[in-house]
């Protein structure tokens, strides 16, 4: 098996192409006019975007998917499945080489399609191997950290795009500015999100490495904070320059980054902020560079955590020689990434917000930002309703005490069933268990046994003035469209004049 990814024209086949990380890479490769195939279990807007580029997708993970390649290797004409409404026409493979098969950590070695690739002798790479190869061939900025990776990498990518540097971008969220989770640029610059969840970030050798913070977040893989820190330390050592947030004690004391940033000017960071004005309309602050005042920054994003993310972007941009005026102008117009405090809609004077927060620290930061909007709404019956879907039994068990203590900003807390993410249940770990722990700190907590029950409960429970904040990395946000429709109907029934006009 070759030890490097081949970008010369050899085809790629992604098992699980619809995943957020896999699809971003597939998009970049397809935009480079390379033959890209893949498989997944269902169609969505991400896979449709790939199909529009000519990517051929099989709608099951089956050994037969690789027959198109094996028949060509045998010298026969490829047996391509007929095209239907869910498939794009496969590109013709120009040579007789087997595809490079790309997998993520989510693909089990017993997967039938994976086993077929092994049997055929296909070169098999992890998703991170493709990203590492792209990073190696660019002037790359890789963004790592337990929290804030997607927003920070998106901010940096957007800033470079607005500054005319035309970067390639590979991130773990979707951004309206480039209509998805990736874009192909024509310059040497590449901005990528570096994931520690499976340890793969140690493969990356970037020009610049950003580390936003370090905490234990994946107890299914790591046994201790020290083990996690070791992964980040290896990542930092492989970067030519590291930029780190020294508000995080672990980053400050154990990694000692080359360039530092902080929200606390007394720490002496290279980039810092003061004069903070946090409001429902955004964030304003004065920005400093090594003791020199650069100017004022206005962000549309809410909360101190997003100001910290913006400082990282400023540090990167200044290292590339960009002027602060251009930096501030770009950052002021950034609208955020999907599932990062994303407004899904309003109905019956209720705001429906979706956020990916699934770790106690992330939840605390997101609730703090939400509180700004609720308190600044001017509605007499305002409430912050936090609806949380625990993500993984192992994480819920490990951080039960931390989860219990972080919902103080919410007026009501409602716990959805645990999203397993493929894990087997752990005895004694459930939404009821978590709700009981939160109830020791908060007197307004409910748990619902199923998402269907939760949806029915919220129909009657939510009221005008509420900010309904859906928290979690699972499928909780799937109930929001029905809730929006329900409350829009309530709104129409309460306003017959408006209903007659519609």
DRENDO-1510 file (C-alpha; in Angstrom, 1 decimal, always signed):
<recs>
REC; n; res; u; v; w
REC; 1; UNK; +0.0; +0.0; +0.0 .
REC; 2; UNK; +1.4; +3.5; -0.9 .
REC; 3; UNK; +2.1; +5.8; +2.0 .
REC; 4; UNK; +1.0; +9.0; +0.4 .
REC; 5; UNK; -2.2; +10.2; -1.2 .
REC; 6; UNK; -2.0; +10.6; -5.0 .
REC; 7; UNK; -3.5; +13.8; -6.5 .
REC; 8; UNK; -2.3; +13.1; -10.1 .
REC; 9; UNK; -5.6; +11.8; -11.4 .
REC; 10; UNK; -6.1; +8.5; -9.6 .
REC; 11; UNK; -9.8; +8.2; -8.5 .
REC; 12; UNK; -11.0; +8.6; -4.9 .
REC; 13; UNK; -13.9; +6.6; -3.4 .
REC; 14; UNK; -15.2; +7.8; +0.0 .
REC; 15; UNK; -17.1; +5.4; +2.2 .
REC; 16; UNK; -19.5; +7.6; +4.1 .
REC; 17; UNK; -19.1; +10.6; +1.8 .
REC; 18; UNK; -21.9; +12.6; +3.4 .
REC; 19; UNK; -20.1; +13.2; +6.7 .
REC; 20; UNK; -19.2; +16.8; +7.4 .
REC; 21; UNK; -15.4; +16.1; +7.3 .
REC; 22; UNK; -15.5; +13.6; +4.4 .
REC; 23; UNK; -17.8; +15.8; +2.2 .
REC; 24; UNK; -15.5; +18.8; +2.5 .
REC; 25; UNK; -12.5; +16.9; +1.2 .
REC; 26; UNK; -14.6; +15.3; -1.5 .
REC; 27; UNK; -15.7; +18.7; -2.6 .
REC; 28; UNK; -12.2; +20.1; -2.8 .
REC; 29; UNK; -11.0; +17.1; -4.8 .
REC; 30; UNK; -13.9; +17.2; -7.2 .
REC; 31; UNK; -13.3; +20.9; -7.8 .
REC; 32; UNK; -9.8; +20.0; -8.7 .
REC; 33; UNK; -11.3; +17.9; -11.5 .
REC; 34; UNK; -10.3; +14.6; -9.9 .
REC; 35; UNK; -12.6; +11.6; -10.3 .
REC; 36; UNK; -14.5; +11.2; -7.0 .
REC; 37; UNK; -17.0; +8.5; -6.0 .
REC; 38; UNK; -18.6; +7.7; -2.7 .
REC; 39; UNK; -21.3; +6.0; -0.8 .
REC; 40; UNK; -23.7; +6.9; +1.9 .
REC; 41; UNK; -27.0; +5.8; +3.4 .
REC; 42; UNK; -29.2; +8.8; +2.5 .
REC; 43; UNK; -29.2; +11.9; +0.4 .
REC; 44; UNK; -29.0; +15.4; +1.9 .
REC; 45; UNK; -28.1; +18.9; +0.7 .
REC; 46; UNK; -24.4; +18.2; +1.2 .
REC; 47; UNK; -24.4; +15.1; -1.0 .
REC; 48; UNK; -26.6; +17.0; -3.6 .
REC; 49; UNK; -23.9; +19.7; -3.7 .
REC; 50; UNK; -21.3; +17.0; -4.5 .
REC; 51; UNK; -23.5; +15.4; -7.2 .
REC; 52; UNK; -23.8; +18.8; -8.9 .
REC; 53; UNK; -20.0; +18.6; -9.3 .
REC; 54; UNK; -20.3; +15.2; -11.0 .
REC; 55; UNK; -19.5; +13.0; -7.9 .
REC; 56; UNK; -21.1; +9.6; -8.3 .
REC; 57; UNK; -22.8; +8.5; -5.0 .
REC; 58; UNK; -24.1; +5.0; -4.2 .
REC; 59; UNK; -27.0; +5.0; -1.7 .
REC; 60; UNK; -25.8; +2.0; +0.3 .
REC; 61; UNK; -22.5; +0.8; +1.7 .
REC; 62; UNK; -22.1; -2.4; -0.2 .
REC; 63; UNK; -19.3; -4.4; -1.7 .
REC; 64; UNK; -20.9; -4.1; -5.1 .
REC; 65; UNK; -20.1; -0.4; -5.1 .
REC; 66; UNK; -16.5; -1.2; -6.0 .
REC; 67; UNK; -17.4; -3.4; -9.0 .
REC; 68; UNK; -17.1; -0.4; -11.3 .
REC; 69; UNK; -13.4; -0.3; -10.4 .
REC; 70; UNK; -12.7; -4.0; -10.3 .
REC; 71; UNK; -14.2; -4.6; -13.8 .
REC; 72; UNK; -12.0; -1.9; -15.3 .
REC; 73; UNK; -8.9; -3.4; -13.7 .
REC; 74; UNK; -9.8; -6.6; -15.4 .
REC; 75; UNK; -9.8; -4.8; -18.7 .
REC; 76; UNK; -13.6; -4.8; -19.1 .
REC; 77; UNK; -15.9; -1.9; -19.6 .
REC; 78; UNK; -17.1; -0.6; -16.3 .
REC; 79; UNK; -20.5; -1.8; -15.2 .
REC; 80; UNK; -22.0; +1.5; -14.1 .
REC; 81; UNK; -25.4; +1.4; -12.3 .
REC; 82; UNK; -28.2; +3.2; -14.2 .
REC; 83; UNK; -28.6; +6.9; -13.4 .
REC; 84; UNK; -31.7; +7.8; -11.4 .
REC; 85; UNK; -33.0; +10.9; -9.6 .
REC; 86; UNK; -30.6; +10.3; -6.7 .
REC; 87; UNK; -27.5; +9.6; -8.7 .
REC; 88; UNK; -25.2; +11.7; -10.8 .
REC; 89; UNK; -23.6; +10.2; -13.9 .
REC; 90; UNK; -20.2; +8.6; -13.0 .
REC; 91; UNK; -17.1; +10.1; -14.5 .
REC; 92; UNK; -15.2; +7.8; -16.9 .
REC; 93; UNK; -12.0; +6.6; -15.2 .
REC; 94; UNK; -9.1; +7.3; -17.5 .
REC; 95; UNK; -6.9; +4.5; -16.5 .
REC; 96; UNK; -7.0; +1.0; -15.0 .
REC; 97; UNK; -5.9; +1.9; -11.5 .
REC; 98; UNK; -7.8; +1.0; -8.4 .
REC; 99; UNK; -9.4; +3.9; -6.4 .
REC; 100; UNK; -7.9; +5.4; -3.3 .
REC; 101; UNK; -10.5; +4.4; -0.7 .
REC; 102; UNK; -11.1; +7.1; +2.0 .
REC; 103; UNK; -12.6; +6.3; +5.4 .
REC; 104; UNK; -13.3; +8.1; +8.6 .
REC; 105; UNK; -13.1; +6.8; +12.1 .
REC; 106; UNK; -16.8; +6.1; +11.9 .
REC; 107; UNK; -16.3; +3.3; +9.4 .
REC; 108; UNK; -16.0; -0.1; +11.1 .
REC; 109; UNK; -13.4; -2.4; +9.7 .
REC; 110; UNK; -16.2; -5.0; +9.3 .
REC; 111; UNK; -18.1; -2.7; +6.9 .
REC; 112; UNK; -18.8; -4.7; +3.8 .
REC; 113; UNK; -17.6; -2.0; +1.4 .
REC; 114; UNK; -14.4; -1.6; +3.4 .
REC; 115; UNK; -13.8; -5.3; +3.3 .
REC; 116; UNK; -14.3; -5.3; -0.4 .
REC; 117; UNK; -11.7; -2.5; -0.8 .
REC; 118; UNK; -9.2; -4.6; +1.3 .
REC; 119; UNK; -9.9; -7.7; -0.8 .
REC; 120; UNK; -9.3; -5.8; -4.1 .
REC; 121; UNK; -6.0; -4.3; -2.8 .
REC; 122; UNK; -7.2; -0.7; -2.9 .
REC; 123; UNK; -4.9; +1.8; -1.2 .
REC; 124; UNK; -6.9; +2.8; +1.9 .
REC; 125; UNK; -6.5; +6.1; +3.7 .
REC; 126; UNK; -8.1; +7.8; +6.7 .
REC; 127; UNK; -9.8; +11.1; +6.0 .
REC; 128; UNK; -7.1; +12.8; +7.9 .
REC; 129; UNK; -4.4; +11.5; +5.5 .
REC; 130; UNK; -6.1; +13.3; +2.7 .
REC; 131; UNK; -6.2; +16.5; +4.7 .
REC; 132; UNK; -2.6; +16.1; +5.9 .
REC; 133; UNK; -1.5; +15.8; +2.2 .
REC; 134; UNK; -3.4; +19.0; +1.3 .
REC; 135; UNK; -1.9; +20.8; +4.3 .
REC; 136; UNK; +1.6; +19.6; +3.3 .
REC; 137; UNK; +1.2; +21.1; -0.2 .
REC; 138; UNK; -0.1; +24.6; +0.9 .
REC; 139; UNK; +0.7; +27.5; +3.1 .
REC; 140; UNK; -1.6; +26.1; +5.7 .
REC; 141; UNK; -3.3; +27.4; +8.8 .
REC; 142; UNK; -4.6; +24.5; +10.9 .
REC; 143; UNK; -7.0; +25.3; +13.7 .
REC; 144; UNK; -7.1; +23.0; +16.7 .
REC; 145; UNK; -8.7; +23.1; +20.1 .
REC; 146; UNK; -11.4; +21.4; +22.2 .
REC; 147; UNK; -13.8; +24.2; +21.6 .
REC; 148; UNK; -14.2; +26.9; +18.9 .
REC; 149; UNK; -12.4; +25.2; +16.0 .
REC; 150; UNK; -15.2; +25.6; +13.5 .
REC; 151; UNK; -15.9; +29.2; +14.3 .
REC; 152; UNK; -12.2; +30.2; +14.4 .
REC; 153; UNK; -11.3; +28.4; +11.2 .
REC; 154; UNK; -14.4; +29.9; +9.5 .
REC; 155; UNK; -13.4; +33.4; +10.7 .
REC; 156; UNK; -9.9; +33.0; +9.4 .
REC; 157; UNK; -11.1; +31.6; +6.1 .
REC; 158; UNK; -13.6; +34.4; +5.7 .
REC; 159; UNK; -11.1; +37.0; +6.6 .
REC; 160; UNK; -8.6; +35.7; +4.0 .
REC; 161; UNK; -11.3; +35.5; +1.4 .
REC; 162; UNK; -12.5; +39.1; +2.1 .
REC; 163; UNK; -8.8; +40.3; +1.9 .
REC; 164; UNK; -8.5; +38.8; -1.6 .
REC; 165; UNK; -6.1; +36.0; -0.7 .
REC; 166; UNK; -8.4; +33.4; -2.2 .
REC; 167; UNK; -7.8; +30.5; +0.2 .
REC; 168; UNK; -8.8; +26.9; +0.0 .
REC; 169; UNK; -11.0; +26.2; +3.1 .
REC; 170; UNK; -11.9; +22.9; +4.8 .
REC; 171; UNK; -14.0; +23.3; +8.0 .
REC; 172; UNK; -16.3; +21.3; +10.1 .
REC; 173; UNK; -19.4; +23.5; +9.6 .
REC; 174; UNK; -21.3; +25.2; +6.8 .
REC; 175; UNK; -20.7; +28.8; +6.0 .
REC; 176; UNK; -23.0; +30.9; +3.8 .
REC; 177; UNK; -20.0; +32.9; +2.4 .
REC; 178; UNK; -18.8; +29.8; +0.5 .
REC; 179; UNK; -22.2; +27.9; +0.5 .
REC; 180; UNK; -20.9; +24.9; +2.4 .
REC; 181; UNK; -18.1; +23.4; +4.4 .
REC; 182; UNK; -15.4; +23.8; +1.8 .
REC; 183; UNK; -14.1; +26.0; -1.1 .
REC; 184; UNK; -11.3; +25.6; -3.5 .
REC; 185; UNK; -9.0; +28.6; -3.9 .
REC; 186; UNK; -6.3; +29.4; -6.4 .
REC; 187; UNK; -3.7; +30.7; -3.9 .
REC; 188; UNK; -1.2; +28.8; -1.8 .
REC; 189; UNK; -3.3; +29.4; +1.3 .
REC; 190; UNK; -5.3; +26.7; +3.0 .
REC; 191; UNK; -7.4; +27.0; +6.2 .
REC; 192; UNK; -8.3; +23.7; +7.8 .
REC; 193; UNK; -9.9; +22.5; +11.0 .
REC; 194; UNK; -7.7; +20.0; +12.9 .
REC; 195; UNK; -9.7; +17.5; +14.9 .
REC; 196; UNK; -8.4; +15.9; +18.1 .
REC; 197; UNK; -11.3; +13.5; +18.6 .
REC; 198; UNK; -9.6; +10.6; +17.0 .
REC; 199; UNK; -6.0; +11.8; +17.5 .
REC; 200; UNK; -5.5; +12.5; +13.8 .
REC; 201; UNK; -4.3; +16.1; +14.2 .
REC; 202; UNK; -0.8; +14.8; +14.9 .
REC; 203; UNK; -0.4; +14.0; +11.2 .
REC; 204; UNK; -0.6; +17.7; +10.2 .
REC; 205; UNK; +2.5; +19.8; +9.4 .
REC; 206; UNK; +1.1; +23.3; +8.9 .
REC; 207; UNK; +2.8; +26.6; +8.5 .
REC; 208; UNK; +0.6; +28.0; +11.3 .
REC; 209; UNK; -1.2; +26.1; +14.0 .
REC; 210; UNK; -3.8; +27.7; +16.1 .
REC; 211; UNK; -4.8; +26.2; +19.5 .
REC; 212; UNK; -7.9; +27.7; +21.0 .
REC; 213; UNK; -8.0; +25.7; +24.3 .
REC; 214; UNK; -7.5; +22.2; +25.7 .
REC; 215; UNK; -9.9; +20.2; +27.8 .
REC; 216; UNK; -10.9; +16.6; +28.1 .
REC; 217; UNK; -13.9; +16.1; +25.8 .
REC; 218; UNK; -13.7; +12.6; +24.4 .
REC; 219; UNK; -13.5; +10.2; +27.3 .
REC; 220; UNK; -14.3; +7.3; +24.8 .
REC; 221; UNK; -10.8; +7.8; +23.5 .
REC; 222; UNK; -8.7; +9.6; +26.1 .
REC; 223; UNK; -8.2; +8.6; +29.7 .
REC; 224; UNK; -6.9; +11.9; +31.0 .
REC; 225; UNK; -6.3; +15.5; +30.3 .
REC; 226; UNK; -2.6; +14.8; +30.2 .
REC; 227; UNK; -3.1; +12.3; +27.3 .
REC; 228; UNK; -5.1; +15.0; +25.4 .
REC; 229; UNK; -2.4; +17.6; +26.1 .
REC; 230; UNK; +0.2; +15.2; +24.6 .
REC; 231; UNK; -1.7; +15.1; +21.3 .
REC; 232; UNK; -1.8; +18.9; +21.1 .
REC; 233; UNK; +1.8; +19.1; +22.1 .
REC; 234; UNK; +2.8; +16.9; +19.1 .
REC; 235; UNK; +0.6; +19.0; +16.8 .
REC; 236; UNK; +2.3; +22.2; +18.0 .
REC; 237; UNK; +5.7; +20.7; +17.5 .
REC; 238; UNK; +4.9; +19.9; +13.9 .
REC; 239; UNK; +3.7; +23.4; +13.1 .
REC; 240; UNK; +6.3; +26.1; +12.1 .
REC; 241; UNK; +4.5; +28.7; +14.2 .
REC; 242; UNK; +1.9; +28.2; +16.9 .
REC; 243; UNK; -0.7; +30.7; +17.9 .
REC; 244; UNK; -2.4; +29.9; +21.2 .
REC; 245; UNK; -5.0; +31.3; +23.7 .
REC; 246; UNK; -3.3; +31.8; +27.0 .
REC; 247; UNK; -6.6; +32.3; +28.8 .
REC; 248; UNK; -6.5; +28.5; +28.8 .
REC; 249; UNK; -4.0; +27.5; +31.5 .
REC; 250; UNK; -3.1; +24.3; +29.7 .
REC; 251; UNK; -2.1; +26.1; +26.5 .
REC; 252; UNK; -0.3; +28.8; +28.5 .
REC; 253; UNK; +1.8; +26.6; +30.8 .
REC; 254; UNK; +2.2; +23.3; +28.9 .
REC; 255; UNK; +2.5; +24.4; +25.2 .
REC; 256; UNK; +4.0; +27.9; +25.4 .
REC; 257; UNK; +2.9; +29.0; +21.9 .
REC; 258; UNK; +5.0; +31.3; +19.7 .
REC; 259; UNK; +2.3; +33.9; +19.4 .
REC; 260; UNK; -0.3; +34.4; +22.1 .
REC; 261; UNK; -3.8; +36.0; +22.5 .
REC; 262; UNK; -6.0; +36.7; +25.5 .
REC; 263; UNK; -9.1; +38.5; +26.7 .
REC; 264; UNK; -7.1; +39.6; +29.8 .
REC; 265; UNK; -4.5; +42.3; +29.0 .
REC; 266; UNK; -2.7; +41.7; +32.3 .
REC; 267; UNK; -1.4; +38.3; +31.0 .
REC; 268; UNK; +0.8; +40.1; +28.5 .
REC; 269; UNK; -0.4; +38.3; +25.4 .
REC; 270; UNK; +0.7; +39.5; +21.9 .
REC; 271; UNK; -2.9; +40.1; +21.0 .
REC; 272; UNK; -5.5; +41.2; +23.6 .
REC; 273; UNK; -8.7; +43.1; +24.1 .
REC; 274; UNK; -10.3; +45.5; +26.6 .
REC; 275; UNK; -13.2; +47.9; +26.7 .
REC; 276; UNK; -15.6; +45.0; +26.1 .
REC; 277; UNK; -19.2; +45.9; +25.3 .
REC; 278; UNK; -21.3; +42.7; +25.1 .
REC; 279; UNK; -24.8; +43.2; +23.9 .
REC; 280; UNK; -27.7; +41.5; +22.1 .
REC; 281; UNK; -26.5; +43.2; +18.9 .
REC; 282; UNK; -23.0; +41.8; +19.0 .
REC; 283; UNK; -19.6; +42.5; +20.6 .
REC; 284; UNK; -17.4; +45.5; +20.6 .
REC; 285; UNK; -13.8; +45.7; +22.0 .
REC; 286; UNK; -10.6; +47.6; +21.7 .
REC; 287; UNK; -7.8; +45.5; +20.2 .
REC; 288; UNK; -4.1; +45.6; +21.2 .
REC; 289; UNK; -1.0; +44.2; +19.5 .
REC; 290; UNK; +2.0; +43.9; +21.8 .
REC; 291; UNK; +1.1; +47.1; +23.7 .
REC; 292; UNK; +0.0; +49.1; +20.6 .
REC; 293; UNK; -3.6; +50.0; +20.1 .
REC; 294; UNK; -4.8; +48.7; +16.8 .
REC; 295; UNK; -8.4; +50.0; +16.9 .
REC; 296; UNK; -12.0; +48.9; +17.6 .
REC; 297; UNK; -13.5; +45.7; +16.6 .
REC; 298; UNK; -17.2; +45.1; +16.1 .
REC; 299; UNK; -18.4; +41.5; +15.8 .
REC; 300; UNK; -21.9; +40.4; +14.9 .
REC; 301; UNK; -21.2; +37.2; +16.9 .
REC; 302; UNK; -22.3; +37.1; +20.5 .
REC; 303; UNK; -20.3; +36.5; +23.6 .
REC; 304; UNK; -16.7; +36.6; +25.0 .
REC; 305; UNK; -15.9; +33.2; +23.5 .
REC; 306; UNK; -16.4; +34.5; +20.0 .
REC; 307; UNK; -14.3; +37.6; +20.7 .
REC; 308; UNK; -11.5; +35.2; +21.7 .
REC; 309; UNK; -12.0; +33.3; +18.4 .
REC; 310; UNK; -11.8; +36.6; +16.6 .
REC; 311; UNK; -8.5; +37.4; +18.4 .
REC; 312; UNK; -7.1; +34.2; +17.0 .
REC; 313; UNK; -8.1; +35.3; +13.5 .
REC; 314; UNK; -6.5; +38.7; +14.0 .
REC; 315; UNK; -3.3; +37.1; +15.1 .
REC; 316; UNK; -3.2; +34.9; +12.0 .
REC; 317; UNK; -4.1; +37.8; +9.7 .
REC; 318; UNK; -1.4; +40.0; +11.2 .
REC; 319; UNK; +1.2; +37.3; +10.8 .
REC; 320; UNK; +0.3; +37.4; +7.1 .
REC; 321; UNK; +0.8; +41.1; +6.9 .
REC; 322; UNK; -2.8; +42.3; +6.7 .
REC; 323; UNK; -3.7; +45.7; +8.0 .
REC; 324; UNK; -6.0; +45.9; +10.9 .
REC; 325; UNK; -8.5; +48.2; +9.1 .
REC; 326; UNK; -9.1; +45.5; +6.5 .
REC; 327; UNK; -9.2; +42.8; +9.2 .
REC; 328; UNK; -11.8; +44.7; +11.3 .
REC; 329; UNK; -14.0; +45.4; +8.2 .
REC; 330; UNK; -14.0; +41.7; +7.3 .
REC; 331; UNK; -14.7; +40.4; +10.7 .
REC; 332; UNK; -17.6; +42.8; +11.2 .
REC; 333; UNK; -19.5; +41.3; +8.3 .
REC; 334; UNK; -19.0; +37.6; +9.3 .
REC; 335; UNK; -22.4; +36.0; +9.9 .
REC; 336; UNK; -21.2; +32.7; +11.6 .
REC; 337; UNK; -21.3; +29.1; +10.7 .
REC; 338; UNK; -24.4; +26.8; +10.7 .
REC; 339; UNK; -25.3; +25.2; +14.1 .
REC; 340; UNK; -23.3; +27.9; +15.9 .
REC; 341; UNK; -26.0; +30.0; +17.5 .
REC; 342; UNK; -27.9; +29.7; +14.3 .
REC; 343; UNK; -31.4; +31.3; +14.1 .
REC; 344; UNK; -33.6; +28.6; +12.5 .
REC; 345; UNK; -36.7; +30.8; +12.5 .
REC; 346; UNK; -39.2; +32.8; +14.4 .
REC; 347; UNK; -42.8; +32.0; +15.1 .
REC; 348; UNK; -45.4; +33.3; +17.5 .
REC; 349; UNK; -42.7; +35.6; +18.9 .
REC; 350; UNK; -40.5; +32.6; +19.8 .
REC; 351; UNK; -36.9; +32.5; +18.5 .
REC; 352; UNK; -35.6; +29.1; +17.6 .
REC; 353; UNK; -31.8; +28.9; +17.9 .
REC; 354; UNK; -29.6; +25.8; +17.1 .
REC; 355; UNK; -26.2; +25.4; +18.6 .
REC; 356; UNK; -23.7; +22.5; +18.4 .
REC; 357; UNK; -22.6; +22.9; +22.1 .
REC; 358; UNK; -22.3; +19.5; +23.7 .
REC; 359; UNK; -19.5; +20.0; +26.3 .
REC; 360; UNK; -20.2; +21.7; +29.6 .
REC; 361; UNK; -17.8; +24.6; +28.8 .
REC; 362; UNK; -19.5; +25.1; +25.4 .
REC; 363; UNK; -22.9; +25.1; +26.9 .
REC; 364; UNK; -21.9; +27.7; +29.5 .
REC; 365; UNK; -20.5; +30.0; +26.9 .
REC; 366; UNK; -23.6; +29.6; +24.6 .
REC; 367; UNK; -26.0; +30.2; +27.4 .
REC; 368; UNK; -24.2; +33.3; +28.4 .
REC; 369; UNK; -24.5; +34.6; +24.8 .
REC; 370; UNK; -28.2; +33.7; +24.7 .
REC; 371; UNK; -28.8; +35.5; +28.0 .
REC; 372; UNK; -27.7; +38.7; +26.3 .
REC; 373; UNK; -30.4; +38.3; +23.6 .
REC; 374; UNK; -33.1; +37.4; +26.1 .
REC; 375; UNK; -32.3; +40.3; +28.4 .
REC; 376; UNK; -32.1; +42.7; +25.5 .
REC; 377; UNK; -35.3; +41.6; +23.8 .
REC; 378; UNK; -37.6; +44.0; +25.6 .
REC; 379; UNK; -40.3; +41.4; +25.8 .
REC; 380; UNK; -42.1; +41.4; +29.1 .
REC; 381; UNK; -42.4; +37.6; +29.3 .
REC; 382; UNK; -38.9; +36.7; +28.1 .
REC; 383; UNK; -37.5; +33.3; +29.0 .
REC; 384; UNK; -34.4; +31.4; +28.0 .
REC; 385; UNK; -35.5; +27.8; +27.5 .
REC; 386; UNK; -32.5; +25.4; +27.1 .
REC; 387; UNK; -33.3; +22.2; +25.4 .
REC; 388; UNK; -30.3; +19.9; +25.6 .
REC; 389; UNK; -29.6; +16.5; +24.0 .
REC; 390; UNK; -26.7; +14.8; +25.7 .
REC; 391; UNK; -24.2; +13.4; +23.2 .
REC; 392; UNK; -22.7; +10.0; +24.0 .
REC; 393; UNK; -23.3; +8.0; +27.1 .
REC; 394; UNK; -19.5; +8.1; +27.9 .
REC; 395; UNK; -19.4; +11.9; +27.8 .
REC; 396; UNK; -22.6; +12.2; +29.9 .
REC; 397; UNK; -21.2; +9.8; +32.5 .
REC; 398; UNK; -17.8; +11.5; +32.7 .
REC; 399; UNK; -19.0; +15.1; +33.0 .
REC; 400; UNK; -22.3; +14.6; +34.9 .
REC; 401; UNK; -21.2; +17.0; +37.7 .
REC; 402; UNK; -20.1; +19.6; +35.2 .
REC; 403; UNK; -23.3; +19.3; +33.1 .
REC; 404; UNK; -25.3; +19.6; +36.3 .
REC; 405; UNK; -23.8; +23.0; +37.2 .
REC; 406; UNK; -23.8; +24.9; +33.8 .
REC; 407; UNK; -27.5; +25.7; +33.2 .
REC; 408; UNK; -27.8; +28.5; +35.7 .
REC; 409; UNK; -28.4; +31.1; +32.9 .
REC; 410; UNK; -31.5; +29.2; +31.7 .
REC; 411; UNK; -34.9; +29.9; +33.0 .
REC; 412; UNK; -36.1; +26.4; +32.1 .
REC; 413; UNK; -34.0; +23.3; +31.2 .
REC; 414; UNK; -35.4; +20.4; +29.2 .
REC; 415; UNK; -33.4; +17.3; +28.6 .
REC; 416; UNK; -33.8; +15.1; +25.5 .
REC; 417; UNK; -32.8; +11.4; +25.3 .
REC; 418; UNK; -29.1; +10.7; +25.0 .
REC; 419; UNK; -27.8; +10.7; +21.4 .
REC; 420; UNK; -25.7; +7.5; +21.4 .
REC; 421; UNK; -23.5; +8.3; +18.4 .
REC; 422; UNK; -23.1; +4.6; +18.0 .
REC; 423; UNK; -22.2; +3.8; +21.7 .
REC; 424; UNK; -23.8; +1.1; +23.7 .
REC; 425; UNK; -26.0; +2.4; +26.6 .
REC; 426; UNK; -24.3; +2.6; +30.0 .
REC; 427; UNK; -26.3; +1.4; +33.0 .
REC; 428; UNK; -27.6; +4.4; +35.0 .
REC; 429; UNK; -26.8; +7.0; +32.4 .
REC; 430; UNK; -30.0; +8.5; +30.9 .
REC; 431; UNK; -31.8; +11.8; +30.4 .
REC; 432; UNK; -33.6; +11.3; +33.7 .
REC; 433; UNK; -30.3; +10.7; +35.4 .
REC; 434; UNK; -28.9; +13.9; +34.0 .
REC; 435; UNK; -32.1; +15.9; +34.8 .
REC; 436; UNK; -31.9; +14.7; +38.4 .
REC; 437; UNK; -28.3; +15.9; +38.7 .
REC; 438; UNK; -29.2; +19.3; +37.2 .
REC; 439; UNK; -32.2; +19.6; +39.6 .
REC; 440; UNK; -29.7; +19.8; +42.4 .
REC; 441; UNK; -28.7; +23.2; +41.1 .
REC; 442; UNK; -31.8; +24.3; +39.1 .
REC; 443; UNK; -35.4; +24.1; +40.2 .
REC; 444; UNK; -37.0; +24.2; +36.7 .
REC; 445; UNK; -35.8; +21.0; +34.9 .
REC; 446; UNK; -37.8; +18.4; +32.8 .
REC; 447; UNK; -36.8; +15.3; +30.9 .
REC; 448; UNK; -38.6; +13.8; +28.0 .
REC; 449; UNK; -38.3; +10.1; +27.1 .
REC; 450; UNK; -38.3; +10.5; +23.2 .
REC; 451; UNK; -37.9; +13.2; +20.7 .
REC; 452; UNK; -41.6; +12.8; +19.7 .
REC; 453; UNK; -42.6; +13.4; +23.3 .
REC; 454; UNK; -40.2; +16.4; +23.5 .
REC; 455; UNK; -41.8; +17.9; +20.4 .
REC; 456; UNK; -45.3; +17.5; +21.8 .
REC; 457; UNK; -44.2; +18.9; +25.1 .
REC; 458; UNK; -42.6; +22.0; +23.5 .
REC; 459; UNK; -45.7; +22.8; +21.4 .
REC; 460; UNK; -47.7; +23.7; +24.5 .
REC; 461; UNK; -44.8; +24.8; +26.7 .
REC; 462; UNK; -43.1; +27.4; +24.6 .
REC; 463; UNK; -44.7; +30.9; +24.7 .
REC; 464; UNK; -44.3; +34.3; +23.1 .
REC; 465; UNK; -41.1; +36.0; +24.1 .
REC; 466; UNK; -39.1; +32.7; +24.6 .
REC; 467; UNK; -35.7; +32.1; +23.2 .
REC; 468; UNK; -35.7; +28.3; +22.6 .
REC; 469; UNK; -32.1; +27.2; +22.5 .
REC; 470; UNK; -31.5; +23.7; +21.1 .
REC; 471; UNK; -28.1; +22.4; +22.3 .
REC; 472; UNK; -26.3; +19.3; +21.2 .
REC; 473; UNK; -24.3; +17.6; +18.4 .
REC; 474; UNK; -26.9; +15.0; +17.6 .
REC; 475; UNK; -30.3; +15.2; +15.8 .
REC; 476; UNK; -32.2; +17.3; +18.2 .
REC; 477; UNK; -32.6; +20.2; +15.7 .
REC; 478; UNK; -34.6; +17.8; +13.5 .
REC; 479; UNK; -37.8; +18.6; +15.5 .
REC; 480; UNK; -37.5; +22.3; +15.0 .
REC; 481; UNK; -39.2; +22.6; +11.6 .
REC; 482; UNK; -42.4; +20.9; +12.9 .
REC; 483; UNK; -42.3; +23.2; +15.9 .
REC; 484; UNK; -42.0; +26.3; +13.7 .
REC; 485; UNK; -44.9; +25.1; +11.6 .
REC; 486; UNK; -47.0; +24.5; +14.7 .
REC; 487; UNK; -46.3; +27.9; +16.2 .
REC; 488; UNK; -46.8; +29.7; +12.9 .
REC; 489; UNK; -50.3; +28.1; +12.8 .
REC; 490; UNK; -51.0; +29.3; +16.3 .
REC; 491; UNK; -49.9; +32.8; +15.2 .
REC; 492; UNK; -52.2; +32.7; +12.2 .
REC; 493; UNK; -55.1; +31.6; +14.4 .
REC; 494; UNK; -54.5; +34.5; +16.8 .
REC; 495; UNK; -54.3; +37.0; +14.0 .
REC; 496; UNK; -57.2; +36.3; +11.6 .
REC; 497; UNK; -56.5; +39.5; +9.6 .
REC; 498; UNK; -53.0; +38.3; +8.8 .
REC; 499; UNK; -54.2; +34.8; +8.1 .
REC; 500; UNK; -56.7; +36.1; +5.6 .
REC; 501; UNK; -53.9; +37.9; +3.8 .
REC; 502; UNK; -51.7; +34.9; +3.5 .
</recs>
